[in-house]
Amino acid sequence: MHAWFTRQRYLLDYTVAAMARQRAKNLGLMLVYTLLIFALASVILMGSALRSQAAAMLQDAPDVVLQGMRMGRHEMSRSADLDQLRKLRGAHAAQGRLWGYLYDTSTAANYTLQVPPAQAEGLQPGPGETILGEGVARLRRVSAGQPVFLVSPAGVFLKLEVKAVLPAAAAAVSSDAVLLSEPDFRRFFALAEDEFTDLVLRVRNPQEVAKVAEKASIALRQHRVITRADVLRTYEAVFSWREALLLALLAGSLLAFAILAFDKASGLSAAERREIGILKAIGWDTADILRMKLWEAALISLTAFLAGFVLAYAHVFLFSAPLFEGVLKGWSTLYPRMTLAPAIDGLQIATLALLSVLPYLAAIVVPVWRSAAADPDAAMR
């Protein structure tokens, strides 16, 4: 075993020296290889991080949401509907929510106006007050203690004092939020006292969510029932679709690199063939030459893969992936400024390594074996 390791070390030493003699060509190939891995790994890492963040955000979401429907369109729910839900066995709590959208012509952005739930401590604005999301405060250029003005589509004018601005750490879900008191919200949108945007249910036993949702759909047949699992599947589908879109676009680059690698391997230069002939003449056997070339390919591919992966990690988790965020996160005037938490899908990274490293190694074997098996005198000439 010691002799085998010693032999491999000598082969590796020779390989590094041989690569140094052709550093320009090898560095150029490594640069292209690294950029390709960087682009592919950035998409994979960002997709995994967004799916992980969506799952984390939905941990505190209601178990079941019910939205009133009429002729396939959203309709307001009533207090009588809420009373029906409270009678369901297995339901821990039923509440009505108040939220809606407002297009602000001054900033060309959509705001989400909502009344925070009663259990949200510290997020309860009083009458005439508001708590703004980071994006809204940034666009309106206001801070705590300053006034902000809203005008509804019906012409209702609302002057509010900014009580606080939500932290940037929560921008992923609150960048466009405008929190109001219930009286201000109802007056602004001209809602009756018994009207709610939708209804939410908490279920005592997590394993009974599907059953309680089924009971709720029977009790309120004019409502659409959405569980937390449904919302999570929707987020995963959206992020996976966007990730697949970018990967499909980058697949052309991967194919182009595969062609480049095969062309390089199959078209050994005269200098490389002469070098192989000299090695054969001085006593190297075909297996040693194959090992030497495989060491060269492994050094190039693994170095490029590690460098590309490290650059992709920094690009996504340190700089928030400016090259791909518009596609994967979505685009909006109220773009959330957030730093993604590292979340790495080991299976996807292993698949990327197999698809990028192994084909390059495989492309080396046949042409090198042909040159190494040739007559040394013919190869040197």
N, C-alpha and C positions, 0 to 999 in steps of 0.2 A: 504493500500500500504506500509506503514511504517513497519507493522508486516511482510509482505512478504520479504522486503529487509533485515530485521533483521534475519529472518529465513535463508535466503540464505547466509548471512554473517557467521552465526554459522556453516552452512554446509560447507562453504568454509574453515573456520578455522579448522574444524575437518579433512577435506580432506587433507589439507597441513600437518597436524600433522601425519596422517596415511601414507602419501607418504614419510615423513621423516623417518618413521620406516623401510621402504623398499627402502631406497635411492639407494642402489647399483643396484637393478633391474630396478628401474625407470630411473636412470641416463643412464644405458646401453641402454634402449629402446629409450630414448630421443636423445642419441648420434647417433644411427642408423637413427632415424627419421630426425634429423638435417642434416646429411650427404646426405640423399636422397633428401631433399628439396633443399639443396645447389647445388647439381648437376643439378637438373631439372631447378631451377630458373636461374642458370648461363647460361644455353643454351638459355632459353627464353629471358633473358635480353640482351644477346649478339646479338642474332638474331634481336631483335627489334632495338638495337643501330646501327647495320650495315645497316639495311634497311633505318633507318632515316638518317644516314650519306650519303648513296647513293643518297637519294632524295635531300639532301642539296647540294651535289656536282654537281648534274645535273641541278640545277636551272639556271646556267649560260651557259649550253651546248647549241649548235645550235638547232634550232627548227627542221630542216630537214638536214639529211646527205645523200649524194648520192655517191655510190661506183660503179665504172665501173666494168662490169662483161663480161667475155668471156669464153664460154664453162664451165660456173659454177665456174670459178675462178676469183680472183681479177685482175683487169687490171687498168692501169693508165688512168686518165681523161685528157682531152685536154682543151686548152683555148677556142676552139670553143664550147665545151659543156658548159663552164662557160658563154659564151655570150648568149646561149639559155636560161639559167636560169634567166639571168638579164632581159629578156623580159617578164617574167611571171608577171601577174597582182597579186598584193598582196605580192610579195616578197620585203622585205625591203633592204636586202643586200645579195649578193652572193659572195663567196670567194673560192679560191682554197687552200687546205691545203697540207703541205709537212710534212710527218712523215714516219718513217720506223723502222724496228727492226734490231739490230746487236747483234750477239752472240760473246761475248768476251771470248776467250779461256783462257786468263790469270786469270780470276776470275770465269769462268764457269757460267756466268750470261748473261741474255738477257737485252740489253739496248733499250730504246725507244728514237730514235733520231728524233727531230722535230724542225721545224722553228716556233717560237711563232707568233701568229697573230699580225697585226700592232697595234691593240688597246690595247695590253698588255704592259702597260707602265712599264718601269724598267726591263723588261725581254727581251731586245733586244741586244743580243751579236753582236759585230762587227766582221768583217772578222778576222779570226785567234783567235777568242775568243769563250768561251763556258760558259754556266751556268749549273751546275750539280745538280741533285737531291740528297737528303741526303743519299740515299742508295748507289748510285754510288760513291760519295765522300768518304763514309765510306769504301767501298770495295777497291777502288783505293788508299786510304790513302792520299788524296790530299786536299788542301784548296785553298782559293782565292789567286791568284798570282802565283800559281805553274802550271807547264805544265802537260798536259795529252795527251796521244798518242792513236790514233784509226787506225785500219787497216780494210778496207772493204774486203768482200769476193773476190772482183776482184783484191785485192792487192794494192788499193789506200791507201797511207799513209797520215795521217792527224795529224799535231801537233797543239794543241790548248792551249791557256792560260786560266786558270779558272778565269772568271770574278767575279763569286759569286757562293755560294751554297744556294740552296733553303731551306727555313726554315723547321724544323722538323714538324711544325704544318701542312704543306701541304704534308707530306710524303704519305698520303693515295692515292694521285693521281700523285705524282711526284717523288717517291722514285727511280724509274729507268730512270728518264728523263735525256737526254743530249740535251740541247738547242743549236742550231747552227744558224749562219746567212744563208740566202738563197744561196749565192754563194758557201759557203763551203758545204752545204748540196747537192746541185746539182752536184758539182764536186766529192764529196765523193761517191755518188750513180750513177754517170754518167747519169744524167737526162737532157733531153732537156729543153729549156726555156719555152715551152708551156705545159709541163707535170706536173700533180698534183696527189698526192696520192688519194685524194677524194675531193668532193665539199660540201660546207655547205651553208644553206639558213637561213636567219632570216625572220620571218613573222611579218608584222605590227600588225595584229589582232590575238591574240592567239586562238580565236575560228575558225579561217580559216586555221589552220595548216594542218588539214586532207585534205582540198580542195586543198591547194597549193601543198601538197605532191602528190596528185593525178595528178595535172597538170604537175608536174615535172616528174612523171613516164611516162606520155604520151610524153612529149617533149624529154626525154632521155630514150628510151626504153631499151637500153643496160646497164642501171644503176639500181642498187638496192637502193630502197628508205627506209630510216630508220628515224623514228621520235624520238624525245626525250622521248615520252611516251613508245615507243617500247623498248628503252634502259633501262628505269626505270623498266618496267615489266620483262625484262631479269634479272636485278640485283635482284629484289624481288624473282623471281623464283629460282635463284641460291641459295640465302641465305635461303629461305624457305625450299628448298630441303635438304640443309646441316643441317639445324636445325631439320628437321623431321628425318633425318638419326640418329642424336645423340639421339633424344628423343625416337626413336624406340629401340635403343640399351639400353637406360636407363629404358625402359618400363619393362624389365625383373626384374630390381631392385625394381621397384614400385610393381610389382606382388609379388615378394618375401616378401616385407614388409607387403603387405596386408595379405599374408598367416601367417606371424609372428603375426600380430595384431589380426587376427581372432583366432589363436591358443592360444594366451595369454588370450583373452577374454572368449573363450569357455572352457578353461581348468583352471578354478579358483583353486588356491592352497587350501590345507586343512586349512591353516591359514586364508585365505581370507573368506572361507566358515564359519569358526568358528567365525570370526569377525562379519559376517552378522548375524549369529545365535544369538550372544550376543546382537547386536543392536536390533534385533527383540524382544528378551526377555525383554529388558529394556524399550520397548515402542515405538521404531521406527516403522513406517509403511513402506510398500513396496515402496511407492512413494518417501519417504525421502531417502531410500537406493539407489534407482535409481538415484535420483538427486545427491547424494554424489558421486556415481561412474561416472556419466556424468561430474560432476565438475572435477574429477580426470583426465578423458580422455581429457576434454577440456584444462586443464592446460598443460598436456603433449603435445598435438597436436599443440596448439596455440603457446606455448613457442618454440617448435621445428621449427614450420613454420617461426616465426619471426626471430629466430636465424639463420636459414638456409637462409632466404631471405637477411638479413643484410650481412652475410658472402658472399653470391653470389654477392650482390651489390659491396662490396669492391673488390672481386675477379675480376669482370668485369671492373669496372670503375676506380679503383685505381691501379690495377696491370695488366690490359689489358688481363685478362683471359688466363694465360699461360697454363692452363690444356686443353683448347678447341680451342685456336686460330688457330692451324694448320689445323683443320677441317673446322671451320666456315669462317676464313679469306682466307684460301688457303695457299699454301706453295711455297716458292721460295728462291733462293739464295739471291735475293734482297728483303728481307722481310721488309715491312714498319714498322717502329717503331712509333706507334701513340697511343694516349690516346682517348678512345671512349667517346663521350659526352653522358650523361645519357639520355636514352629514354625508358620509361616504358610503355608497353602495358597493360593497366588496365584489359582488358578482359582476356588476357592470364594468368595474375597473379590470377585473380578471379577463373578462371577455374582450375588452379593448386591447389588453396586452397580447392576448392570443391572436387577435385579428391583425395586429400591427407588427409584432415581433416574429412570430413563427413563420409567416409567409416570406419575410425577408431572409430568415435563416434557410428556409427550404429552397429559395431561389439560388442560393450559393452552391449547393451540393453538386448538381449535375454538371455544370460547366467546369467547375474546379476539378471534379473527378476525371473528366475527359482530358483536360490538360495534364493532370498528374499521371494519368495512365499512358500518355503518349511517350514516345522514345525521347530521352533527354537531349540527344544530339539534334533531333528535328525541332524540339521546342526551343533550344538555344539559337538555332539558325533562324 
